[in-house]
């Protein structure tokens, strides 16, 4: 029997920018529908008194944690809690990397075949430009152009190098 868990990746900072509020809403909706716990970042302002939520390790001085670090922590959280199916909630432009990093973390933990990564449809429904906002304190999430500058490098980067940069 599958046990569901939700992994919600932030997109920009602070927690109240529209992309993070959309991710928050989607994660909460899925959590209620599936009766599933949530693993996320501090920038997804889920109320711990209303939901079963675990937050990724984040030091105030570090800035936002890398996607791969969050994915690795999420897989360890899933193992610890007996979760076999992780639902990825993220911004559409961030989707490919969230899913790739989560799948990599699953293989790295030798849990391939025991933990599956899934993507809910509502994240893919919206247009990419709707995810960017000038209110974000992260320059890369303010515009698609800024995002793509960084992402095009990360897409081409071999995983061995990416692991070193993202760890």
N, C-alpha and C positions, 0 to 999 in steps of 0.2 A: 504494500500500500504506500502511495506517495504521501510524503509530508511536505507541505508547501512552506516556503519562506520568501520574503520579499527583500530585494536589495535595491535601495533607492539612492541614485547618484545625483548629487547637486550639480547645478549648472549656473555658475556665477556666485557672487556674494553681494550683500548679506542674505540672510534667510528669507527676507521679505520681497526680494525681486520676483517678478511675475513667473519666470521659469521655475524657480524653486517652489513657489506656491502651487503651480500646476503639478509638479512632481509630488509634492506633499499630498495634494488632493487625490491623485491617482493611487499613491501608496496606501493611503488610508482607506480608500474605496476597496482596493484589492484585499487589504487586510481584513476588513469586515466581511466581504464576500467569501473569502477562503478560511476565515478564522486563523490567519497566518501571522506569525511574528514578523517584525521589520528590522532590517539592518540598514543603517544609513549614516550620513554625516551630520554634524552639528548644523550645517546650513539648510537642512531640511527640518524645520522646526516642529517636529511631531511631539505632542504632549504625552509625556511618559505616564501620566495618570489615566489617560484614555486608551492607550495602545501598548502592546508588548513590543518595546523597541530597545535595540542595542545600538549605541553610537560607535562609529569607528574612532580609533585613537587619533587624536589631533592635538598638537601642541599649539598654543596661541601664537608663538613666534614663527612657526613653520609655514604659515599660510595654508592653503587647502592641500589636503593629502593627495598624492598621485592616485590615479584610477587603479593602477595595478596594486598598490598597497591596500586600498579599500577592498578590491576583489579578493586578495589573499586573506584579509581579515574576515571577510564574509564567508569564505569557504571554511575557515577554521570554526567560525560561529555555527555554520551549518552542520559540520561534523559533530561538534559538541552537543548540538540540540537534536540530532537525528533527522535533520532536514535532507530530503532527497531531491527536491525540485525547487530551484531558485527562480523567481520571477524578477526580471530586470526592469526597473522603472528609471527612466532617464530622459534627457532631452534628445530629440531626434538627431541633431548633429553629433551628439556624443555616443549614440547607440552602438555604432560599429566597434568603437574602442572599449566600451563597457562590456559588451558581449565577448569580444576577443580576449580581454584581460580576465574576465571571469572564467571562460573556458580554459585559458592557460593556467589559472590558479587551481582549477579542478584537476587538470592533468598533473600539475606540479605536486599536488597533495596526494596523487595516486588514487583519486576518487572517480576517475572517468568510468562511466557506466553506472555509478552509484549516485552521483549528483548530476542533474540536468539543468541547463540554463535555458530559460524561456523568456519571451518578450510579449507583453500585452499589446494588443492592437491600438489602444488609444494614444500611445506615444507616437506611433507612426502616422497617425491621421493628420496631424497639424503640419503646416508648412514650416520649412526650416527658419525663415526669417522671423517667425513669431517667437522664436526662442531667444533672440538677442535683445538686449536692452542697455541703453546708455546709463541706466541707474546702477548697473553692476560695478563693483569696485575692481573686478578682474578685467583688464583691458581685452583679453582674448574672448570674452563672452559679451562684449558690447556690440560687435558686428560680425557678420559672416566672413567678411574679408580678413579681419584679424584672426578669427578662429581658423580659417583655412590655411593661413600662413604657417601656423604651428602644426595643424593636423596633417598637412601634406608631407611634412618632414617625418612625423610619427608613423604615418602609413608606410613609408618606404624604409623605415629603420628596421634592421634585423632584430629579432626578438632578444638575442643575446646582449645587444647594445641597449635596447629599450629597457630591459630588466635592470641594467646598471644605472641608467638615467632615472628610472621611475621608482627605484627602491629607497 
